[in-house]
Amino acid sequence: MTKADIVNEIAKNTGIDKTTVLATVEAFMSAVKKSLENEENVYLRGFGSFIVKKRAQKTARNISKNTTIIIPEHNIPAFKPAKTFTIAVKK
């Protein structure tokens, strides 16, 4: 399902025009991105959590050059589904 499909589905179910729904979806995604950039988690009860995970520094190898490099500590975004969401998908 694409963003356009989501907008169409919401517009069909609510009767709101697509441009308003698209603006709302874009604003939601922007708010989630901005929160994660500021290392703030986003919790949506019954759906899941958008969280920031911290990856530790590690040593990696470049096989073609036979060298080692250090990958610094960094953050990555992650999604953890809610328990009710996970149960619904399993059925």
HELIX and SHEET records of a PDB file:
HELIX    1   1 LYS A    3  THR A   14  1                                  12    
HELIX    2   2 LYS A   18  GLU A   37  1                                  20    
HELIX    3   3 LYS A   83  LYS A   90  1                                   8    
SHEET    1   A 3 VAL A  42  LEU A  44  0                                        
SHEET    2   A 3 GLY A  48  ARG A  55 -1                                        
SHEET    3   A 3 HIS A  74  PRO A  81 -1                                        
SHEET    1   B 2 LYS A  58  ASN A  62  0                                        
SHEET    2   B 2 THR A  67  ILE A  71 -1                                        
END                                                                             
